[in-house]
Amino acid sequence: MAASRRRADPPGRRVADKPPRESAPGRAVHGLGLVAWLLIVLASAAALVAALLGYVDDRLADAGAVATATAYAWGLAARTGGRPVIFSLLALVLGGGVVALDDNALRSGAAVVTAVLTAVFAVMVTVPAVRFIGAVRETVIALLVASVGSMATLAWAPVVDLHRFEYTVLGLSLVASFLTVYRLGAGFHGLGSRGVVTVVAGSVMVALTVGYAELLQRYGTHDLVATLDDAVRWSHHHLGAFPRPIVALLGVPALTWGTHMRARRRQGWWVCAFGVALTAPVAYALVDPGRTVKEVALATTYGAVIGLVIGFLLIRLDLRLTGGSGPRGRRQAEIERTTALRPEPGRTHALW
């Protein structure tokens, strides 16, 4: 089985099978760097939470936003085999310049960059999940990373048209995610027929979930629109929020199924690319002045629960189609579950 998986992997530049061997001093430097990075992110998160609750002034919020963008730039560059020192210094200098000039247009641009950086990094920081519970863990980790980035995006205090801001962040996040996955899979060779179907289906889902409101207004009957409006109002009144369709129907299922598939096949990265449909809406959720923090948290939680159920069903269907049916298929599926582990570098190592 392992040999067949190796033969299926395309040649060229791709995800490394395992992190490069490091000497003892190299491991020590790596560990110290990781600890320093975590401390910066935790300190930034604490400052952003304090600013969000009104305990500190805007200067500390700006510092938290700059520190978060700098740390995430380092993390994404390190994870994707780039130059973390150069990109993190660039983020630090540009962030400091935005704070110093205090121009609305610059702040809005910084908010877009921070949200896109957050969305892509939250997906790239995940690792393969052999079982469903591991996929749930990776989804939660992506949510936590995106939540800190969401507070940093808000801390920039952007002055924007809300819908244009959301579409811009989501579109740029999808483009950046697919470009990164394109490098991970050594081009389109890693797609395969199943990957092509997945990408096409995911693209259709993006179009439907982004434009569902416009589609309902144009083509939905009066009774259907009224019924859906009543359901949304009921959810807000009794549950405190209504889950975002793009998170529940695409983002969470894609990240859950994708991380599970990555333990078995390279095509899992193409599924994970649609995980920005979860992390991008979380990254820009707090920018909406019409939504409270509680409403955002509840809507994200409800969407995550629904998405995890859909992801679980997709995983079961994938295993059934892969393993076949009957006693022999069940035995094959059990062997596949116990031996499935397509090697991939750890969470804190470069993917190539």
C-alpha positions, 0 to 999 in steps of 0.5 A: 500500500505504501509503495502504491501511494509513493508511485501515485505521488507526482514527480517534481517539487512537492510536500516533503515526506518528513522534516529534514534531519536537524542537529542538536543545536538546530533543534534547540534553535528551532525550539527557542524560535517556536517558543518566542513565536508562541509568546508573541502570538499569545501576547498579541492576542491578550492585547487584542482581547483587552482592546476589544473589551475596552480596557486599553487604548487604541495604541495597544490595539495597533501594537497587537495588530502589527505583532499578529501580522508580523508573527503570521507572516513569519509562520506562513513563510516558514511553513511554505518554505519561504524566507520568514525573516524577510517577510516578517520584517516587511510586515513589521515595517509596513505595519509600523508605517500604517500606524505612524501615518494613520490614514484610513486607506492604509488602515483598510489595506492593512486590514485586507492583508491581515485577513488574507494572511490569517485565512491562508495561514490558518489552513496551512498550519494544519496537519493530516488527520488519520481519524475523524477526531483528528480532523476535528482537532485541526478544524479547531486549531484553524478556528483559533488561529483565524480568531486571533487574526480576526481581532487583529483585522478589527484593530486596524479600524478599516473604513470600508464597504462591508460587502466589497471588503468581504468579497475581496478578502475571500477572493484573495484568500482563495487565490492565495490558497490555490497558488500555495497548494499548486506548489505543494502538489507540484502543479496540477499533476497531483489532482487526479480525476477525483481532485478535478471533481472536488475542485469543480464541486467546491468552486460551484459551492463557493459561487452558490454560498456567496451569491445565495442571497442574490439568487433567492432575490432573483429566482426564489418564490415569495413563499420560499424567501419568506420561509427562509427569512422567518427561519433566520429571524427565529434562529436569531431570536431563540439561538442568538445567531444564524450560521453562515452558509459558506462556513457550514456548507463549504469551509468546515467540511472542506477542511475536515475532509481535506485533512483526513484525505491528506493522510492518504492522498495528495489530493487532500491539499486541493480539498483543504484549499477550500478551507479558507471558506471557513477561515476567511469569514472568521478573519473578517467577521468582527469588521461588521459593525452590525454584529456583536462579538457574541453573535459572531462567536455563536454563528461560527460555532453553529456553522462549525457544528453543522460543517463537522457533521457534513464533513463526517458524512463526506469522510464516511462516503469517501472511505466507503467508496475507497474500501468497497462494500461487503465484509471484504470492503469493511476489512480493507477499510479497517486496514486502511484506517490503521495503516493510513499515514501519508508522511508529511512534515510536522506542524512547525516544519516547512512543507517543502 
